[in-house]
Amino acid sequence: MRIIFILFAAGISMFVCMCKKVTDGQLKQAVALGASSWEDVSRMTQCSTQCGKCACLAQEIVDEALLNRHVAQHIPARHYEELAYAVR
């Protein structure tokens, strides 16, 4: 667990799609650039267009990124700490 946290804190991405060499960071970046669905992200990154074994994990990452973008758009920044405390 410690190694994973250190890698995450250092901003190191992990490969999600080995066939197309797509990282989780690239999936999140596609959402940040305006992708609004898994299909959009797949089209932009080519993730899961070869063997498809990465599709479930990739979709989870994209769904989380889309949710985070939605929350960030609708909840004022001053409420993030309160929300984080409530979720714990």
N, C-alpha and C positions, 0 to 999 in steps of 0.2 A: 504494500500500500504506500509506503514511504517513497519508493522510487517513482510510482505513478504520479504522486503529488508533486514531486520535484520536477518531473518532466512537464507536467501541466503548468506549474508555476513559472517555468522557464520559457513557456510559450512554444514548446516543441510539439509538432503535430504528429499524429499517427496515421499510417496508411489505412484506409478503409477499403479501397478498391485496388488490389494488387495488379490486376490486368491492365488498368488504365493509369495506374500510379496516382490515384486521387487521395488526398488527405482529408481529415476532418476539418482542417482549417480552410481548405478550398470549398468544401460544402457550405460552411458557415459564411464564407466570403460571398458565395453565389447568392445566399439569402440577403446579405447586406447590400448587394448590388441590385436587388429588386426581385429576385425569384420569389414567386408566391405559392409554389407547390413543389412536391417531389419531382414531378415530371419536368418542370422548369429547370430545377437543379441538375437533374440527370442530363438534360439536353445541353446545358451550359458546361458541365464538367466531363461528360461522357461516362460518369460513374454508373456501374451496373449495366453497361451496354454490351458486355462480352459474355461472361459465364453466369452472372447474376447472383453469385454466392454472397455478395456483399450487400444486397438490396435491403435486407431487414435492418442491419446495423446502420446503413446509410440513411434509410428513411427515418429511423429513430433520431439520428443526429439532426437531420433537416427539420423534423417536427419540433424538436426542442429549440432550434434556432428560430423557427417561425413563431413559436410561442413567446420566446424571449423578446423578439422584435415587437410583437403585438403588445406585450406587457409594457415595454419601454415606451411605446407610443401613447399608451392610455393611462399610465400611472405616473404622477409627478415624481421626480427624483427624490424629493424630500420624504416620500413614503416608502422607499426601498428598504430602509433599515427596519421599519415597523413590520413590513411584509416579511422580511427575512426572519425576524424574531417570531412571528406568528406561525411560520411554516416549520420551525424547529420543533 
